[in-house]
């Protein structure tokens, strides 16, 4: 690889675009989090009032906790579902590897709203699943709790973000040396102990990378809980949305947003540290 | 061993079935001859598609979608190509920082990015318009295009480029006559996927759009609160268009590997 100014010149417009359209807006969001709102005007005297209100409020604290619990839960569910899939694609398929990966990603390209519409059609009280079960004689009364519940939210979130988990795990399985697993079984390890002691630790960076993506996207998703979650659909992100809309308290909204960003940042740093210590992460950073 | 293999196969089939279940459902009911979306099926009709195509509000929105998504697709592909080239062909001094920066727009929750754009626009006194949509969408699609193009660039045999250099080609002609032709398919795939992501983006777009609204915003409240066979037919058409575009892009990209 050559060290030349050309690389820098290529990177520069990209850095400029990200700075102008992502870093700068986030910086001004941080500045706003120290402002105050008075009736319909924004008072630009720096104060920590918003953060104090946030710390004192049980509602917001609970919503933040709920968001992170949901993120962790969906990350765990997708990990359990995704492990066999990633293993299958990486180790058992040769010809159709790309096809299987693409097939897994295609449902992602249907768009948020269309996907949620489809799930509402599917899970509704008079929807496809209930009417099918009644028609087939499995149940006599529609199951109301399918839609507009925390269960529905988590089903749809799992559906939305499973492909990202599989991608992370698949990359890790691709770089897993089969001979290590064989050696373990030659030495008498059972299937469970060879998974726990060889496969799992070696694919951990992929699990962390996939889990991190899923976690962040669940925490940041507000359409899914709002549209299929019913009364359980109020999330910290929808609270931010409300503060910037009807409630008109941009500074408090900014403070909540930056609190979320700070916590997410902490998780990222931890995940990045773990991944960069693995051989897998070193290869990634080294340019492969 | 045999039983475990069958179990994994079964699991794979089940999970792929789960991923395609919603798509199958909207496919089936877009052709079902009943106002009510429920089993049992009532017969075959193409009536609902007729209703979609004669709705002038929708066809107008589609025009705006093209006005937004074509520039977004071109811009994010060009920027993505620059980022991918810088990452795969040159030793950057701040490589790790650059990589992190590239993925920040992907990792920030969209609502948070949306409200910060809202503040920035109001501070700078910029009217919300198609341009603000194009700018905002380009930045969140950039990580995707960079990744797709980088995945193609990594696979190119570096020796071909080195051979061209040994034979006396300068940097520009190496790029124009070796790297670019070999990356062309990747660029096409990236721009198709960028178009699809742009045309179906909702959260960020809803915050930064002005009076002229693309299709994804126009139909948003319908999709959010109503259920009807006409909407189902519209959803199916959107899915079909998106999958076709992504499919063509991926086939083109896979062909370049051989």
Interface residues (C-beta under 8 A of the other chain):
Chain A: X1 X2 X3 X4 X6 X7 X8 X10 X11 X13 X14 X15 X17 X18 X21 X22 X23 X24 X25 X26 X28 X29 X32 X81 X84 X85 X87 X88 X92 X98 X102 X103 X104 X106 X107 X109 X110 X111 X112 X113 X114 X115 X116 X117 X118 X119 X120 X121 X122 X124 X126 X127 X128 X130 X131 X132 X134 X135 X159 X162 X163 X191 X216 X219 X220 X221 X222 X223 X227 X237 X240 X241 X244 X250 X253 X254 X257 X260 X261 X264 X268 X285 X287 X288
Chain B: X4 X8 X9 X11 X12 X15 X16 X18 X19 X20 X21 X22 X23 X25 X26 X29 X36 X37 X38 X39 X40 X79 X82 X83 X85 X86 X87 X88 X89 X90 X91 X92 X93 X95 X96 X98 X99 X101 X102 X104 X105 X107 X108 X109 X110 X111 X112 X113 X115 X116 X117 X118 X119 X120 X123 X135 X136 X138 X139 X142 X146 X154 X171 X193 X196 X197 X199 X200 X201 X202 X203 X216 X219 X220 X223 X224 X227 X231 X232 X235 X238 X239 X242 X243 X246 X247 X250 X254
